[in-house]
Amino acid sequence: MLVRSLQCYQTIMVGDYIEITVVHIGGNTVHLGIEAPPGVSVHQKEPGEANPRETTGETETNWLCMN
């Protein structure tokens, strides 16, 4: 997992075609803008939703959000 500190309007590239931009930071909320090609599915994982890797037996490090 990549963990980065970004300011508003800074962008992270994922591969050559996916851009994730911080568009607003306020209180406990961060608004992200995501640009991806039409064939790439982008959705928000809801709290408690199963991670697709859990069904394949892969493990993942649990991260704690600190305020």
Protein Blocks (a to p, Z undefined) as FASTA:
>chain_A
ZZddddehiacdehjlbccddfbdehjbccddddddfklccddddehiacfklmnopacd
dddddZZ
